[in-house]
Amino acid sequence: ALRYAGKQLQPVREIQIEFGKRAAQKKTAVELFNPHPQLKSKITELVGKRLTSIYKIGEKEQREEALNALLDEILSDMSVFEDFKGEDGEIPLGHIKTLFDQIEYEEVRRLIFEEKKRADGRGLKDIRDVCSEIDVLPRTHGSSLFTRGQTQSLAVVTLGTRRDEQMVEALDGLSYNNFMLHYNFPSFSVGETKPMRGPGRREIGHGALAAKALKAVMPSKEEFPYTVRIVSEILESNGSSSMASVCAGCLSLMAAGVPIKEIVAGISIGLVTKDSQYRLLTDIMGLEDHFGDMDFKIAGTKNGITAIQLDLKIPGVAIDVLAQGIEQAEEARAIILENMRNVIAKPKPEISSFAPRIMSTQVPVDKIGEVIGPGGKMIKKIIEQTGCDSIDIDDEGTVLIAAVNRDSAQKALDYINGLVEEPEIGGIYDAVVAKVANFGAFCEFMPGKQGLVHVSEFSDEYVKDMSAVCKVGDRFKVKLIEIDKMKRINLSRKQAEATSRK
């Protein structure tokens, strides 16, 4: 697939190159301020072998503390840098820090190439310890906590109705999105403090990638008529938090009872290059992302890939290298999927008791008006009588009923089904007296449908005063005996009783 895509992209690439030549602007010449050529050697001399020891410390916090202590030690005696003063007579502090970072860069990559070891002691294909948990927040519709090393995502699922869909106004028109994944990256997840503002480019991009990975296994609207929102809160971050969001999001969906097709997990593959050589790294952490050449995020199921994203810091990468990365990711993904499967193998059979119950039915298009009623009168009546929260109906006649409990939803569903059902002559129905007149009683025998029980059809015995034998609210069985040319319905109580005696 990668090779095929590469061939198809060549014509587009040529167009882009040609466009670039035509639209190119003359670049402004920038004078670079390069550090003193001997300054790097001096810093390397001061650092000695200590950097190698520091980059063999497994814990991120301890490693960073040791690095900061080493840099502070170097900067504590600035007299050793007297020979490297700039034209302004000042020792270039910024150059020292930049070169220290460059020495770090070289040491991390040297360890990977020469010793095939990583900063936390793992081998090139090793993944960090994985832990999966569900139902960590009992009051939510679904929740999970996924931890991989020092990266942790808390995912929370909320189930809503059609009214909760996200309206999207795009160039191609108006659409509605019933599946959302929002990714939050609070500053405390990386040990910082700063104001919490709106989502940035990073949050939107990571959320979109995780949403794409999970959307491939989501049920259709017909199978699961809910609006689903996942929020991934990154509690701790040390690399590949977007793929942790995929894993946590999948666990929370299953915990919420969303009938997804397969379990989805994600992993990130890194790359370090040196001339024609390269090393692929499974499950990269933060410093490997920082000092490495590639971040190849791959999410999928046991059967295939659902989403990929490639971030490169080098001009390009061979397809064979990417293919090897995909194979390496598949091995790691299998380990993570097994860990997730041990916690929850398939979606729960029932949604949370705190989630709204949604039931659906289909009504004939020509009956939509009857269900809605003038000014929504009928829908309001159904909601009031059954205790459901909302009733939505679209132009195709699909009705969605939402309620806090199943009984209310079922009552509303039965009411609507009865409302659109055609009464049959000879049918026996349960009726409620709605109005009493001298000549008979008007009874509601189906939702929204009334008929007349004439005084002569009320009883085998003679009835002189109708109000003396029945009142509003009385219940009894009736038989539908006639629908006249004006669609008026005539009912009989005595014939219904005679039928029941047989």
SULTATA-V296735 format. One line per field, one symbol per residue. phi: phi as a letter, one per 30 degrees, with the letter a starting at -180 (. if undefined). burial: + if it has 24 or more other C-alpha atoms within 12 Angstrom, else -. A space follows every 10 residues. Layout:
phi: ???
burial: ???
//
This chain:
phi: .dddddddde dddddddddd ddcdcddddc ddcddeecdd dddddddidd dddddcdddd dddddddddd ddddddbddd cedcddddic ddeddddddd dddeeddedd edddchbcec idddcdcdec bbbbhdcddd dababcbbic cbbccbcbcb cedcdddccc ddjcbbccbb bcccbddddb icbaddcddc eddddddddd dddcddcddd dddbdcccbc cccddabbjh dddddddddd ddddddiddd dbdcbbbccc bbcahccabc cdhdcedddd cdcabcdbba cdclccabbc cbcceabddd dddddddddd dddddddddd dddadaeedb dedddddccb acceedceed ddidiidddd dddddcidda bcbcddjdcc ccadbddddd dddddddddc dddcdjdcbd bbdcacbdcl bdbccbeibb bccdedcdad ddcdbdddca bejdbadbcd cabddcidcc cbdddddddd dd
burial: ---------- ---------- ---------- ----+---++ -+++-++--+ ++++++---+ ---+-++--+ +--++----- +--+------ +++-+++-++ +-++++++++ +++---++++ ++-+++++-+ ++++++---+ ++++++++++ ++++++++++ +++------- -------+++ ++++++---- ---------- --+--+++++ +++++++++- +--+++++++ ++++++++++ ++++++++++ ++++++++++ ++++++++++ +++----+++ ++++++++++ ++++++++++ ++-+++++++ ++----+--- ++-+++-+++ +++++++-++ +-+++++--- ++--++++++ +++---++-+ ++-----++- +++--+++++ +++----+++ ++++++-+++ +++-++++++ --+---++++ ++++++---+ ++++++++++ +++++++++- -----+---+ -----+++++ +-------++ ++++++---- --
//
